[in-house]
Amino acid sequence: MSRTNDTHSIEQIRPPSNRDVVYLGYRRRGDAIVGKRPGQERLTPERSLELVNHSPSGFEWGYGGSGPAQLALALLLDYTDDAAFALDHYQELKTEVVSQLDCAGAEGRWRLTASEIDAVLHETPDEAVAPTI
């Protein structure tokens, strides 16, 4: 992800209230569910679909397709509350994080922290940050 053209750092873009956010993904009756803590909010694709319609059927993870792209965009849009930044960086988040999230088994649970998102957005090509699975 190129940082040389970025006009703002992630710290300048991310609302301070999201510094301690944790996103949780799991399956319930086969549906992919993404929650946000604190607050027990549920992340939905609607807001991200207004920017790019990759997957109107919802989120997915564990591979590099359209459902993971929608999830990566939704995560960055929620995390930063900045549509331009989210659009510039969601494909990188999809490739480096969302496509690697555990999708094995019926549960397919994962956890992604604010610090892990920040690390991906700051990393150089030689660095890699694995989400907590």
Backbone as CSV, one residue per row, in Angstrom:
resi,resn,N_x,N_y,N_z,CA_x,CA_y,CA_z,C_x,C_y,C_z
1,MET,0.849,-1.158,0.000,0.000,0.000,0.000,0.897,1.224,0.000
2,SER,0.731,2.096,-0.918,1.573,3.272,-1.026,1.166,4.327,-0.016
3,ARG,2.095,4.764,0.807,1.808,5.805,1.779,2.322,7.167,1.301
4,THR,3.102,7.179,0.215,3.700,8.434,-0.217,2.666,9.423,-0.727
5,ASN,1.542,8.958,-1.265,0.517,9.850,-1.774,-0.558,10.155,-0.736
6,ASP,-0.497,9.531,0.421,-1.500,9.765,1.451,-1.336,11.164,2.009
7,THR,-2.447,11.881,2.112,-2.378,13.218,2.674,-2.597,13.202,4.176
8,HIS,-3.138,12.093,4.706,-3.407,11.980,6.129,-2.917,10.641,6.629
9,SER,-2.423,10.634,7.867,-2.070,9.366,8.483,-3.329,8.740,9.050
10,ILE,-3.267,7.459,9.360,-4.423,6.769,9.922,-4.827,7.405,11.250
11,GLU,-3.864,7.893,12.019,-4.188,8.529,13.296,-4.991,9.807,13.100
12,GLN,-4.745,10.532,11.999,-5.479,11.751,11.725,-6.885,11.450,11.217
13,ILE,-7.062,10.316,10.575,-8.343,9.968,9.966,-9.245,9.210,10.930
14,ARG,-8.696,8.240,11.647,-9.489,7.385,12.536,-10.053,8.207,13.681
15,PRO,-11.381,8.136,13.898,-11.947,8.815,15.065,-11.313,8.267,16.345
16,PRO,-10.999,9.118,17.311,-10.376,8.651,18.554,-11.191,7.556,19.249
17,SER,-12.494,7.576,19.086,-13.338,6.567,19.728,-13.107,5.164,19.159
18,ASN,-12.499,5.062,17.999,-12.236,3.752,17.394,-10.854,3.199,17.727
19,ARG,-10.116,3.887,18.579,-8.769,3.445,18.937,-8.783,2.067,19.597
20,ASP,-9.835,1.746,20.312,-9.912,0.478,21.029,-10.953,-0.478,20.446
21,VAL,-11.368,-0.241,19.224,-12.404,-1.065,18.605,-11.875,-2.468,18.294
22,VAL,-12.771,-3.432,18.368,-12.474,-4.813,17.986,-13.626,-5.284,17.107
23,TYR,-13.289,-5.826,15.947,-14.289,-6.414,15.065,-14.239,-7.930,15.241
24,LEU,-15.411,-8.546,15.297,-15.520,-9.991,15.491,-16.362,-10.573,14.364
25,GLY,-15.861,-11.605,13.729,-16.614,-12.269,12.678,-16.929,-13.694,13.086
26,TYR,-18.108,-14.146,12.725,-18.521,-15.514,13.031,-19.686,-15.871,12.119
27,ARG,-20.093,-17.107,12.181,-21.234,-17.570,11.388,-22.361,-17.993,12.313
28,ARG,-23.566,-17.629,11.910,-24.766,-18.057,12.622,-25.738,-18.603,11.572
29,ARG,-26.038,-19.885,11.685,-26.913,-20.570,10.721,-26.452,-20.337,9.285
30,GLY,-25.135,-20.347,9.101,-24.550,-20.190,7.773,-24.347,-18.762,7.317
31,ASP,-24.900,-17.781,8.031,-24.740,-16.379,7.661,-23.471,-15.804,8.270
32,ALA,-22.770,-14.978,7.504,-21.575,-14.291,7.991,-22.006,-13.060,8.781
33,ILE,-21.603,-12.991,10.048,-21.960,-11.896,10.951,-20.680,-11.182,11.377
34,VAL,-20.706,-9.855,11.381,-19.569,-9.067,11.848,-20.073,-8.112,12.915
35,GLY,-19.483,-8.226,14.096,-19.827,-7.354,15.213,-18.699,-6.398,15.520
36,LYS,-19.042,-5.360,16.261,-18.062,-4.344,16.648,-18.196,-4.112,18.141
37,ARG,-17.048,-4.169,18.824,-17.008,-3.891,20.256,-16.082,-2.715,20.501
38,PRO,-16.265,-1.918,21.488,-17.351,-2.000,22.460,-18.657,-1.559,21.818
39,GLY,-19.728,-1.834,22.491,-21.027,-1.389,22.032,-21.884,-2.461,21.397
40,GLN,-21.291,-3.596,21.079,-22.037,-4.722,20.513,-22.803,-4.355,19.250
41,GLU,-22.276,-3.433,18.448,-22.910,-3.058,17.187,-22.694,-4.157,16.151
42,ARG,-23.577,-4.218,15.180,-23.418,-5.158,14.074,-23.082,-4.358,12.820
43,LEU,-22.005,-4.754,12.159,-21.575,-4.109,10.931,-22.360,-4.716,9.769
44,THR,-22.948,-3.880,8.940,-23.712,-4.344,7.790,-23.101,-3.769,6.516
45,PRO,-23.396,-4.358,5.366,-22.780,-3.885,4.123,-23.426,-2.637,3.516
46,GLU,-24.554,-2.181,4.015,-25.310,-1.118,3.347,-24.499,0.135,3.050
47,ARG,-23.795,0.649,4.046,-23.038,1.891,3.842,-21.937,1.708,2.802
48,SER,-21.246,0.578,2.851,-20.168,0.338,1.887,-20.717,0.079,0.484
49,LEU,-21.912,-0.497,0.394,-22.528,-0.745,-0.916,-22.839,0.554,-1.650
50,GLU,-23.022,1.642,-0.915,-23.254,2.943,-1.539,-22.007,3.436,-2.273
51,LEU,-20.828,2.964,-1.846,-19.572,3.368,-2.489,-19.199,2.438,-3.635
52,VAL,-19.205,1.132,-3.361,-18.864,0.118,-4.365,-19.721,-1.106,-4.081
53,ASN,-20.361,-1.624,-5.105,-21.221,-2.791,-4.948,-20.472,-4.042,-5.390
54,HIS,-19.727,-4.618,-4.468,-19.021,-5.863,-4.740,-19.910,-7.062,-4.460
55,SER,-20.659,-7.007,-3.358,-21.384,-8.182,-2.896,-22.671,-7.789,-2.171
56,PRO,-23.751,-7.591,-2.917,-25.007,-7.238,-2.256,-25.538,-8.344,-1.355
57,SER,-25.017,-9.557,-1.502,-25.466,-10.660,-0.649,-24.782,-10.644,0.711
58,GLY,-23.789,-9.771,0.920,-23.188,-9.647,2.234,-21.702,-9.893,2.279
59,PHE,-21.216,-10.029,3.508,-19.794,-10.176,3.767,-19.358,-11.625,3.660
60,GLU,-18.085,-11.785,3.398,-17.406,-13.079,3.464,-15.966,-12.805,3.845
61,TRP,-15.229,-13.870,4.124,-13.801,-13.774,4.452,-13.153,-15.102,4.147
62,GLY,-11.824,-15.093,4.148,-11.077,-16.327,3.961,-10.650,-16.607,2.534
63,TYR,-10.920,-15.700,1.615,-10.486,-15.827,0.221,-10.492,-14.427,-0.383
64,GLY,-10.126,-14.274,-1.628,-9.964,-12.948,-2.223,-11.083,-12.498,-3.128
65,GLY,-12.322,-12.867,-2.859,-13.431,-12.553,-3.751,-14.205,-11.293,-3.421
66,SER,-15.430,-11.236,-3.950,-16.255,-10.042,-3.821,-16.792,-9.835,-2.400
67,GLY,-17.191,-10.914,-1.712,-17.656,-10.785,-0.327,-16.574,-10.242,0.596
68,PRO,-15.334,-10.759,0.493,-14.244,-10.185,1.280,-13.925,-8.729,0.914
69,ALA,-14.068,-8.374,-0.358,-13.843,-6.978,-0.754,-14.873,-6.071,-0.087
70,GLN,-16.143,-6.520,-0.056,-17.184,-5.718,0.589,-16.911,-5.580,2.080
71,LEU,-16.457,-6.662,2.704,-16.127,-6.608,4.131,-14.967,-5.659,4.390
72,ALA,-13.907,-5.747,3.599,-12.748,-4.868,3.794,-13.147,-3.402,3.648
73,LEU,-13.965,-3.098,2.655,-14.427,-1.724,2.472,-15.276,-1.278,3.657
74,ALA,-16.183,-2.134,4.094,-17.038,-1.794,5.236,-16.222,-1.589,6.508
75,LEU,-15.231,-2.448,6.728,-14.376,-2.308,7.907,-13.651,-0.964,7.902
76,LEU,-13.012,-0.626,6.786,-12.269,0.638,6.738,-13.194,1.839,6.783
77,LEU,-14.342,1.746,6.158,-15.296,2.847,6.202,-15.783,3.074,7.629
78,ASP,-16.093,1.994,8.324,-16.519,2.117,9.717,-15.379,2.591,10.599
79,TYR,-14.208,2.026,10.400,-13.061,2.312,11.263,-12.573,3.747,11.123
80,THR,-12.531,4.261,9.888,-11.990,5.601,9.658,-13.070,6.669,9.508
81,ASP,-14.266,6.267,9.121,-15.349,7.191,8.791,-14.917,8.158,7.696
82,ASP,-14.076,7.663,6.773,-13.554,8.476,5.679,-13.674,7.665,4.389
83,ALA,-14.644,8.016,3.563,-14.919,7.241,2.347,-13.736,7.231,1.387
84,ALA,-13.080,8.358,1.205,-11.946,8.418,0.275,-10.806,7.527,0.745
85,PHE,-10.495,7.579,2.022,-9.431,6.736,2.566,-9.806,5.264,2.428
86,ALA,-11.040,4.925,2.770,-11.498,3.535,2.670,-11.391,3.041,1.234
87,LEU,-11.814,3.847,0.280,-11.735,3.449,-1.127,-10.293,3.272,-1.598
88,ASP,-9.398,4.083,-1.087,-7.984,3.994,-1.475,-7.280,2.770,-0.901
89,HIS,-7.765,2.208,0.227,-7.007,1.197,0.945,-7.703,-0.141,1.167
90,TYR,-8.969,-0.265,0.819,-9.680,-1.498,1.165,-9.185,-2.723,0.418
91,GLN,-8.713,-2.580,-0.803,-8.218,-3.752,-1.535,-6.972,-4.326,-0.850
92,GLU,-6.145,-3.451,-0.317,-4.967,-3.897,0.432,-5.385,-4.638,1.699
93,LEU,-6.359,-4.091,2.417,-6.861,-4.760,3.619,-7.474,-6.108,3.255
94,LYS,-8.182,-6.166,2.144,-8.753,-7.441,1.697,-7.649,-8.464,1.453
95,THR,-6.637,-8.064,0.716,-5.557,-8.983,0.353,-4.744,-9.423,1.559
96,GLU,-4.382,-8.476,2.412,-3.471,-8.775,3.518,-4.154,-9.338,4.758
97,VAL,-5.442,-9.052,4.940,-6.099,-9.460,6.179,-7.359,-10.287,5.922
98,VAL,-8.344,-9.715,5.272,-9.652,-10.361,5.150,-9.560,-11.688,4.411
99,SER,-8.756,-11.758,3.383,-8.624,-13.021,2.646,-7.933,-14.100,3.473
100,GLN,-7.241,-13.703,4.538,-6.513,-14.644,5.388,-7.295,-15.055,6.639
101,LEU,-8.434,-14.447,6.881,-9.215,-14.773,8.073,-9.757,-16.189,7.979
102,ASP,-9.841,-16.848,9.113,-10.267,-18.241,9.182,-11.708,-18.398,8.708
103,CYS,-11.910,-19.288,7.771,-13.269,-19.580,7.327,-13.558,-21.064,7.456
104,ALA,-12.672,-21.786,8.102,-12.823,-23.233,8.239,-13.898,-23.570,9.253
105,GLY,-14.580,-24.641,9.006,-15.575,-25.125,9.956,-16.852,-24.317,9.935
106,ALA,-17.785,-24.728,10.717,-19.094,-24.083,10.756,-19.034,-22.711,11.404
107,GLU,-18.115,-22.524,12.355,-18.068,-21.256,13.072,-17.287,-20.190,12.327
108,GLY,-16.100,-20.512,11.820,-15.294,-19.544,11.086,-15.102,-18.244,11.842
109,ARG,-14.725,-18.316,13.110,-14.594,-17.128,13.961,-13.260,-16.427,13.764
110,TRP,-13.287,-15.090,13.865,-12.069,-14.294,13.832,-12.264,-13.029,14.652
111,ARG,-11.122,-12.399,14.965,-11.086,-11.170,15.771,-10.040,-10.253,15.156
112,LEU,-10.396,-8.984,14.949,-9.486,-8.017,14.352,-9.515,-6.749,15.195
113,THR,-8.356,-6.370,15.735,-8.270,-5.213,16.626,-7.867,-3.949,15.871
114,ALA,-8.089,-2.812,16.530,-7.688,-1.525,15.972,-6.185,-1.494,15.710
115,SER,-5.402,-2.013,16.631,-3.949,-1.989,16.440,-3.529,-2.846,15.256
116,GLU,-4.235,-3.939,14.994,-3.918,-4.773,13.822,-4.273,-4.052,12.523
117,ILE,-5.389,-3.333,12.514,-5.749,-2.552,11.329,-4.723,-1.444,11.116
118,ASP,-4.384,-0.730,12.190,-3.386,0.329,12.090,-2.059,-0.210,11.557
119,ALA,-1.649,-1.367,12.034,-0.379,-1.948,11.602,-0.400,-2.261,10.109
120,VAL,-1.498,-2.783,9.604,-1.604,-3.081,8.170,-1.526,-1.790,7.369
121,LEU,-2.146,-0.749,7.851,-2.153,0.519,7.125,-0.825,1.255,7.199
122,HIS,0.051,0.855,8.123,1.377,1.462,8.256,2.503,0.610,7.721
123,GLU,2.234,-0.648,7.441,3.324,-1.569,7.145,4.043,-1.240,5.847
124,THR,5.279,-1.657,5.825,6.075,-1.588,4.615,5.982,-2.951,3.957
125,PRO,6.413,-3.098,2.705,6.282,-4.394,2.034,6.924,-5.556,2.741
126,ASP,7.946,-5.314,3.587,8.619,-6.410,4.288,7.930,-6.811,5.580
127,GLU,6.919,-6.030,6.011,6.232,-6.327,7.257,4.919,-7.047,6.974
128,ALA,4.494,-7.870,7.897,3.206,-8.524,7.762,2.611,-8.679,9.143
129,VAL,1.336,-8.404,9.267,0.641,-8.511,10.533,-0.493,-9.496,10.346
130,ALA,-0.492,-10.551,11.122,-1.549,-11.546,11.042,-2.624,-11.222,12.056
131,PRO,-3.899,-11.229,11.638,-4.968,-10.991,12.598,-5.073,-12.140,13.576
132,THR,-5.681,-11.853,14.712,-5.915,-12.876,15.722,-7.053,-13.763,15.250
133,ILE,-6.766,-15.036,15.152,-7.794,-15.982,14.681,-8.111,-16.952,15.791
